[in-house]
Amino acid sequence: MKPLAHSLHAAVDRRWLLPLAIGSALSLLLLVALTTFPSPFPSTSAPSSSSLFVEHKLSPSPPSPTAEASPPRIAFLISGSAGDASALRRVLLALYHPRNRYILHLDAEAPDSDRRSLAADLASHPAIAAAANVRVVDRANLVTYRGPTMVANTLHAAAAFLWGHAGDGGSHWDWFINLSASDYPLVTQDDLIHVFSKLPRDLNFIDHTSDIGWKEFQRAKPVIIDPGLYMKKKADVFWIPQRRSVPTAFKLFTGSAWMALSRPFVEYCIWGWDNLPRTVLMYYSNFISSPEGYFHTVVCNADEFKNTTVNHDLHYISWDNPPKQHPHYLTVEDLDRMVASDAPFARKFHEDDPVLDKIDEEILSRGVDMPTPGGWCAGTRENGSDPCSVIGNTSLLEPGRGAARLQRLITSLLSEEKFHPRQCK
């Protein structure tokens, strides 16, 4: 740290460091706020004057139909960078279901040609074109690894899902799941939707703990600047010499950056009917690896949501012990352990690793360049045709062995021994 401190001292007058940190926080808040302003499309009814006043508790939007009335819908954000277009396409096809919503984001490092090619390729699939439920972000965000721009990108996608793809006041969905081009499903969407249809729709699957340990010294006290908040070119985060105290206005939590969040909680993070989401967002704008803390800290400090957490990220991830910065890349040798974990997702994978072909063949029953089949597929398989080129009844589910595995995991997570005792501790 000494050479870095000396170089920064030589390059930047210390009087400007604090304003720079504050400026980056305000930039992040403005970046997110711009995505959450009301739609330019006219509303069907004018808000009452009482809605202009801040309340600690507001009535969230009406819940989606009950499990008995309609299966849930999942909103997926799948993110990647330069060179990830092909992997994003494969992950999308493995996850595809006409009931769901999808946003694919190739960050600003990827050329525009990759985004155009990906969008055109997906639009050529008959089912995807008919359902119109996949959006490739054309105005990409600059995303810095371990920086708060990753949180801003997630909030941007969440806001887009809330408004709907066409600014029509929102689309129907029940959970928001963030994935990357290095993730892959271990269950079909029929499996996932079937199991989630039995759950309360306010549950938030988020791995978390308040035992931040070494992260207090290495993450909570240092102050970082993410150039992605104010520069057009990507650059790594940098540290400033000053350090700060651990917050006392709220309690810090940390955990996995991968999660499945309920719509009510996502609305709370975006609309923020009290000031907690914005306060925590500004704090994490100068926090290294903020995706591993922002949502965790908000949900566990919000009285309305702290009892809705399920302490799991729904992933199989192979870490060193103690964990290093990155997990192992998974291969065919890991397949049995992935399946035995009962998790619906796994990471990280190299693009087109042979283990992905095994998952397609043995778990998803997915053909090459085809969506994972389900009860909604109404086409023919004759002559190698894609049965999912025609959309049938999207509420018809055909759960398989993956549903039994996932149900076993969920039953364990919601048991008396694991559910409430592991919430926000």
PLY file of the C-alpha trace (Angstrom):
ply
format ascii 1.0
element vertex 425
property float x
property float y
property float z
element edge 424
property int vertex1
property int vertex2
end_header
0.00 0.00 0.00
2.88 2.43 0.62
3.88 2.86 -3.03
0.23 3.38 -3.94
-0.25 5.95 -1.19
2.89 7.82 -2.25
1.88 7.85 -5.92
-1.59 9.08 -5.09
-0.18 11.74 -2.80
2.02 12.95 -5.60
-0.76 12.90 -8.19
-3.70 14.26 -6.23
-3.87 17.02 -3.68
-5.19 15.41 -0.50
-7.73 18.21 -0.19
-9.57 16.77 -3.18
-9.73 13.15 -2.00
-12.80 13.50 0.19
-14.75 15.49 -2.43
-13.78 12.84 -4.98
-15.15 10.06 -2.77
-18.35 11.99 -2.13
-18.65 12.76 -5.82
-18.39 9.10 -6.75
-21.14 8.27 -4.27
-23.41 10.93 -5.72
-22.59 9.74 -9.24
-23.70 6.22 -8.37
-26.92 7.45 -6.78
-27.67 9.63 -9.82
-26.86 6.74 -12.18
-29.40 4.51 -10.47
-31.96 7.28 -9.98
-32.01 8.01 -13.70
-33.20 4.45 -14.31
-36.04 4.69 -11.81
-37.80 7.92 -12.69
-41.43 7.47 -13.74
-42.09 6.21 -17.23
-42.67 8.88 -19.88
-45.81 6.97 -20.85
-48.95 8.46 -19.27
-50.30 6.79 -16.18
-53.88 5.59 -16.12
-54.52 7.36 -12.83
-52.95 10.31 -11.06
-51.30 9.61 -7.69
-52.98 10.96 -4.60
-51.33 13.84 -2.78
-50.61 11.57 0.18
-48.21 9.55 -1.98
-45.88 12.54 -2.08
-45.03 12.15 1.59
-42.39 9.75 2.87
-43.67 6.95 5.08
-41.59 4.38 6.90
-43.93 1.68 5.69
-45.90 1.85 2.47
-48.15 -0.80 1.05
-46.12 -2.61 -1.63
-47.64 -3.42 -4.98
-50.38 -6.06 -4.90
-48.95 -9.58 -4.80
-48.91 -11.62 -7.96
-51.52 -14.35 -8.32
-51.33 -17.13 -5.77
-49.48 -20.33 -6.52
-52.79 -22.13 -7.06
-53.91 -19.55 -9.64
-50.75 -19.13 -11.70
-47.17 -20.47 -11.68
-44.57 -17.83 -10.80
-42.49 -15.95 -13.32
-38.76 -15.38 -12.92
-36.88 -12.28 -14.12
-33.30 -13.21 -15.06
-30.39 -10.81 -15.48
-27.54 -12.58 -17.32
-24.36 -10.48 -17.50
-21.16 -10.79 -19.46
-18.27 -8.84 -20.95
-16.17 -8.84 -24.09
-16.07 -12.29 -25.68
-19.08 -13.59 -23.73
-21.82 -13.25 -26.36
-21.79 -16.93 -27.30
-21.79 -18.02 -23.65
-24.68 -15.65 -22.87
-26.68 -17.17 -25.71
-26.07 -20.69 -24.43
-27.04 -19.79 -20.87
-30.19 -18.06 -22.13
-31.28 -21.11 -24.14
-30.63 -23.40 -21.17
-32.78 -21.11 -18.97
-35.46 -20.21 -21.46
-39.19 -20.39 -20.70
-41.88 -18.18 -22.27
-43.31 -17.28 -18.84
-40.08 -15.72 -17.66
-38.40 -12.39 -18.40
-34.76 -12.03 -19.48
-32.30 -9.16 -19.75
-28.89 -9.90 -21.28
-26.16 -7.36 -20.61
-22.81 -7.31 -22.36
-20.89 -4.53 -20.66
-19.31 -1.60 -22.46
-16.06 -3.52 -23.04
-17.88 -5.66 -25.60
-18.21 -4.15 -29.09
-21.65 -3.01 -30.24
-21.46 -5.59 -33.02
-21.59 -8.37 -30.41
-24.79 -6.94 -28.94
-26.41 -6.52 -32.35
-25.42 -10.02 -33.42
-26.68 -11.56 -30.17
-30.01 -9.73 -30.37
-30.53 -10.67 -34.02
-29.64 -14.30 -33.38
-32.08 -14.63 -30.49
-34.82 -12.80 -32.39
-34.56 -15.40 -35.15
-35.79 -18.15 -32.81
-39.55 -18.53 -33.37
-40.50 -19.00 -29.70
-38.33 -16.17 -28.41
-39.66 -13.85 -31.11
-43.26 -14.82 -30.34
-42.93 -14.43 -26.56
-40.97 -11.15 -26.85
-39.57 -11.72 -23.37
-35.82 -11.35 -24.03
-34.06 -8.00 -24.13
-30.42 -7.44 -25.03
-29.30 -4.12 -23.51
-28.13 -1.94 -26.39
-26.81 1.00 -24.33
-24.40 -0.99 -22.22
-23.07 0.06 -18.84
-19.39 0.26 -17.97
-18.89 -2.35 -15.26
-15.76 -2.51 -13.11
-14.90 -5.83 -11.50
-15.41 -5.61 -7.71
-16.68 -2.05 -8.05
-20.05 -0.45 -7.25
-20.83 -0.22 -10.96
-21.73 -3.92 -10.69
-24.41 -2.99 -8.13
-25.59 -0.11 -10.32
-25.92 -2.48 -13.28
-28.00 -4.92 -11.23
-30.28 -2.12 -10.01
-30.59 -0.84 -13.59
-31.84 -4.24 -14.75
-34.20 -4.52 -11.78
-35.69 -1.12 -12.63
-36.13 -2.16 -16.27
-37.96 -5.30 -15.17
-40.25 -3.27 -12.92
-41.17 -0.93 -15.78
-41.48 -3.66 -18.36
-39.65 -3.91 -21.65
-41.81 -1.30 -23.39
-42.35 1.18 -20.60
-45.86 -0.18 -20.10
-45.91 0.27 -16.34
-44.31 -3.02 -15.38
-44.38 -6.69 -16.27
-45.55 -9.60 -14.18
-42.78 -11.49 -12.41
-42.16 -12.78 -8.90
-38.41 -13.31 -8.36
-35.31 -11.60 -9.73
-32.25 -13.83 -10.25
-28.84 -12.50 -11.32
-26.47 -14.79 -13.21
-23.37 -14.42 -15.37
-22.05 -15.98 -18.55
-20.05 -18.33 -16.28
-23.20 -19.80 -14.67
-25.32 -22.75 -15.82
-28.57 -24.32 -14.62
-28.70 -27.77 -13.01
-32.51 -28.01 -13.27
-35.00 -27.27 -16.02
-37.22 -24.21 -15.81
-40.20 -26.54 -15.35
-38.39 -27.93 -12.29
-37.62 -24.46 -10.92
-41.05 -22.97 -11.55
-42.79 -26.05 -10.15
-40.87 -25.90 -6.85
-41.12 -22.11 -6.55
-44.88 -22.29 -7.15
-45.20 -23.84 -3.68
-43.28 -21.05 -1.93
-44.36 -17.76 -0.38
-43.48 -15.15 -2.96
-41.80 -12.83 -0.48
-38.81 -15.13 0.20
-35.32 -13.80 -0.59
-32.61 -16.39 -1.27
-29.43 -14.59 -0.28
-26.33 -16.04 1.35
-25.38 -13.67 4.18
-23.63 -13.19 7.51
-22.77 -10.31 9.84
-19.50 -12.03 10.77
-17.44 -10.01 8.33
-14.12 -11.05 9.89
-11.12 -10.03 7.79
-13.40 -8.04 5.48
-13.69 -5.32 8.15
-10.04 -4.37 7.72
-9.69 -5.13 3.99
-13.09 -3.95 2.71
-15.14 -1.99 5.24
-12.44 0.44 6.37
-10.63 1.17 3.08
-12.15 3.75 0.73
-12.06 3.01 -3.00
-13.01 4.93 -6.12
-14.56 3.18 -9.13
-13.61 5.11 -12.31
-16.52 3.42 -14.06
-18.81 5.92 -12.33
-17.41 8.90 -14.19
-15.09 7.71 -17.01
-15.87 6.40 -20.49
-12.93 4.00 -20.50
-12.69 1.03 -18.17
-10.07 1.22 -15.41
-9.49 -0.68 -12.19
-10.70 0.66 -8.87
-8.14 2.56 -6.81
-7.70 3.21 -3.10
-7.30 6.54 -1.34
-5.10 6.86 1.77
-7.84 7.76 4.26
-9.66 4.96 6.05
-13.09 5.10 7.65
-14.86 3.61 10.64
-17.35 0.76 10.49
-20.90 2.17 10.23
-23.03 2.57 13.34
-26.22 3.71 11.55
-26.70 0.21 10.13
-25.10 -3.21 10.53
-22.88 -4.60 7.78
-23.62 -7.97 6.20
-21.70 -9.84 3.55
-22.16 -12.94 1.43
-22.53 -14.24 -2.11
-23.04 -11.88 -5.03
-25.58 -14.31 -6.55
-29.15 -14.29 -5.26
-32.86 -14.74 -5.95
-34.74 -11.68 -4.68
-38.48 -11.29 -4.26
-40.32 -8.64 -6.23
-41.42 -6.79 -3.05
-37.80 -6.47 -1.93
-36.63 -5.38 -5.38
-39.33 -2.71 -5.38
-38.08 -1.56 -1.98
-34.50 -1.27 -3.28
-35.63 0.71 -6.33
-38.45 2.87 -4.95
-36.97 3.10 -1.44
-40.01 4.20 0.56
-37.63 4.91 3.41
-34.08 6.16 2.94
-32.20 2.98 3.87
-31.60 1.66 0.32
-30.17 5.02 -0.83
-28.08 5.52 2.32
-26.55 2.06 2.02
-26.03 2.52 -1.73
-24.00 5.69 -1.16
-21.93 3.95 1.51
-21.16 1.00 -0.78
-20.15 3.29 -3.65
-16.70 3.43 -2.01
-16.60 -0.21 -0.86
-14.51 -2.91 -2.56
-16.55 -5.90 -3.78
-19.80 -4.09 -3.02
-21.94 -6.74 -4.83
-21.12 -9.03 -1.89
-22.62 -6.64 0.64
-25.14 -4.12 -0.68
-28.32 -6.20 -0.94
-27.36 -8.24 2.13
-27.01 -5.11 4.27
-30.26 -3.60 2.99
-32.39 -6.70 3.50
-31.07 -7.40 7.00
-31.47 -3.81 8.21
-35.03 -3.45 6.88
-37.65 -4.55 9.41
-40.06 -5.35 6.58
-37.70 -7.88 4.97
-35.19 -9.26 7.46
-37.48 -12.20 8.27
-37.90 -13.12 4.60
-34.30 -14.23 4.03
-33.30 -17.79 3.18
-29.57 -18.11 3.83
-28.47 -19.71 0.55
-27.50 -18.45 -2.90
-29.00 -21.44 -4.81
-25.58 -22.16 -6.33
-23.01 -24.92 -6.25
-19.60 -23.21 -6.11
-16.30 -24.96 -5.44
-14.09 -22.82 -3.18
-10.70 -23.28 -1.62
-10.64 -23.48 2.17
-10.25 -20.73 3.23
-11.87 -19.17 0.14
-9.71 -17.23 -2.30
-10.85 -14.38 -4.55
-12.11 -16.75 -7.25
-13.72 -20.20 -7.08
-12.51 -23.21 -9.05
-13.65 -23.69 -12.61
-15.93 -26.72 -12.73
-15.27 -29.72 -14.96
-16.75 -33.15 -15.66
-15.08 -34.42 -12.47
-17.32 -32.08 -10.46
-20.61 -33.19 -12.02
-21.59 -35.71 -9.34
-20.93 -33.15 -6.59
-22.96 -30.54 -8.44
-25.95 -32.86 -8.67
-25.56 -34.01 -5.06
-25.69 -30.38 -3.87
-29.35 -30.15 -5.02
-28.64 -26.55 -6.09
-30.45 -25.24 -9.19
-27.36 -23.38 -10.50
-23.59 -23.83 -10.56
-20.56 -21.69 -11.38
-17.89 -21.07 -12.69
-17.60 -22.74 -16.07
-15.26 -22.16 -18.98
-17.15 -21.43 -22.18
-18.22 -24.65 -23.94
-16.49 -26.86 -21.38
-17.40 -30.54 -21.97
-19.22 -30.61 -18.63
-21.85 -28.26 -20.11
-22.57 -30.83 -22.82
-23.00 -33.46 -20.10
-25.43 -31.22 -18.21
-27.39 -30.58 -21.42
-27.58 -34.28 -22.23
-28.06 -35.89 -18.82
-29.91 -33.22 -16.80
-31.64 -30.76 -19.12
-32.32 -33.04 -22.13
-31.42 -30.03 -24.26
-30.48 -30.34 -27.91
-27.70 -28.32 -29.50
-28.79 -24.70 -30.09
-32.25 -25.43 -28.67
-34.04 -24.23 -25.53
-34.40 -26.66 -22.65
-37.65 -28.55 -23.36
-40.65 -28.29 -21.06
-44.40 -28.66 -20.96
-44.77 -25.46 -22.98
-43.07 -26.91 -26.08
-45.77 -27.76 -28.65
-43.67 -28.50 -31.73
-42.59 -31.79 -33.24
-39.33 -33.68 -32.78
-39.52 -35.29 -36.21
-36.37 -35.16 -38.30
-34.47 -33.49 -35.46
-36.81 -30.51 -35.31
-36.86 -28.25 -32.26
-40.03 -29.04 -30.28
-39.72 -25.67 -28.55
-40.04 -23.68 -31.76
-43.80 -23.59 -31.07
-45.24 -22.24 -27.81
-48.07 -24.21 -26.27
-49.58 -23.89 -22.78
-47.00 -21.95 -20.75
-48.67 -22.97 -17.48
-48.20 -26.66 -18.25
-45.20 -27.89 -16.26
-43.43 -31.22 -16.62
-41.09 -31.36 -13.61
-38.51 -34.11 -13.53
-35.75 -35.37 -11.26
-34.35 -31.88 -10.88
-37.55 -30.80 -9.16
-37.16 -33.56 -6.58
-33.57 -32.49 -5.89
-34.48 -28.81 -5.60
-37.47 -29.58 -3.39
-35.14 -31.49 -1.07
-32.86 -28.45 -0.80
-35.74 -26.02 -0.21
-37.29 -28.27 2.44
-33.97 -28.34 4.27
-33.46 -24.57 4.01
-36.96 -23.87 5.36
-36.69 -26.34 8.24
-36.96 -25.15 11.84
-33.23 -25.76 12.30
-32.11 -23.62 9.34
-34.73 -21.02 8.40
-35.29 -18.52 11.23
-32.10 -19.37 13.19
-29.96 -18.37 10.17
-31.74 -15.15 9.26
-29.59 -12.00 9.44
-27.25 -13.35 12.13
0 1
1 2
2 3
3 4
4 5
5 6
6 7
7 8
8 9
9 10
10 11
11 12
12 13
13 14
14 15
15 16
16 17
17 18
18 19
19 20
20 21
21 22
22 23
23 24
24 25
25 26
26 27
27 28
28 29
29 30
30 31
31 32
32 33
33 34
34 35
35 36
36 37
37 38
38 39
39 40
40 41
41 42
42 43
43 44
44 45
45 46
46 47
47 48
48 49
49 50
50 51
51 52
52 53
53 54
54 55
55 56
56 57
57 58
58 59
59 60
60 61
61 62
62 63
63 64
64 65
65 66
66 67
67 68
68 69
69 70
70 71
71 72
72 73
73 74
74 75
75 76
76 77
77 78
78 79
79 80
80 81
81 82
82 83
83 84
84 85
85 86
86 87
87 88
88 89
89 90
90 91
91 92
92 93
93 94
94 95
95 96
96 97
97 98
98 99
99 100
100 101
101 102
102 103
103 104
104 105
105 106
106 107
107 108
108 109
109 110
110 111
111 112
112 113
113 114
114 115
115 116
116 117
117 118
118 119
119 120
120 121
121 122
122 123
123 124
124 125
125 126
126 127
127 128
128 129
129 130
130 131
131 132
132 133
133 134
134 135
135 136
136 137
137 138
138 139
139 140
140 141
141 142
142 143
143 144
144 145
145 146
146 147
147 148
148 149
149 150
150 151
151 152
152 153
153 154
154 155
155 156
156 157
157 158
158 159
159 160
160 161
161 162
162 163
163 164
164 165
165 166
166 167
167 168
168 169
169 170
170 171
171 172
172 173
173 174
174 175
175 176
176 177
177 178
178 179
179 180
180 181
181 182
182 183
183 184
184 185
185 186
186 187
187 188
188 189
189 190
190 191
191 192
192 193
193 194
194 195
195 196
196 197
197 198
198 199
199 200
200 201
201 202
202 203
203 204
204 205
205 206
206 207
207 208
208 209
209 210
210 211
211 212
212 213
213 214
214 215
215 216
216 217
217 218
218 219
219 220
220 221
221 222
222 223
223 224
224 225
225 226
226 227
227 228
228 229
229 230
230 231
231 232
232 233
233 234
234 235
235 236
236 237
237 238
238 239
239 240
240 241
241 242
242 243
243 244
244 245
245 246
246 247
247 248
248 249
249 250
250 251
251 252
252 253
253 254
254 255
255 256
256 257
257 258
258 259
259 260
260 261
261 262
262 263
263 264
264 265
265 266
266 267
267 268
268 269
269 270
270 271
271 272
272 273
273 274
274 275
275 276
276 277
277 278
278 279
279 280
280 281
281 282
282 283
283 284
284 285
285 286
286 287
287 288
288 289
289 290
290 291
291 292
292 293
293 294
294 295
295 296
296 297
297 298
298 299
299 300
300 301
301 302
302 303
303 304
304 305
305 306
306 307
307 308
308 309
309 310
310 311
311 312
312 313
313 314
314 315
315 316
316 317
317 318
318 319
319 320
320 321
321 322
322 323
323 324
324 325
325 326
326 327
327 328
328 329
329 330
330 331
331 332
332 333
333 334
334 335
335 336
336 337
337 338
338 339
339 340
340 341
341 342
342 343
343 344
344 345
345 346
346 347
347 348
348 349
349 350
350 351
351 352
352 353
353 354
354 355
355 356
356 357
357 358
358 359
359 360
360 361
361 362
362 363
363 364
364 365
365 366
366 367
367 368
368 369
369 370
370 371
371 372
372 373
373 374
374 375
375 376
376 377
377 378
378 379
379 380
380 381
381 382
382 383
383 384
384 385
385 386
386 387
387 388
388 389
389 390
390 391
391 392
392 393
393 394
394 395
395 396
396 397
397 398
398 399
399 400
400 401
401 402
402 403
403 404
404 405
405 406
406 407
407 408
408 409
409 410
410 411
411 412
412 413
413 414
414 415
415 416
416 417
417 418
418 419
419 420
420 421
421 422
422 423
423 424
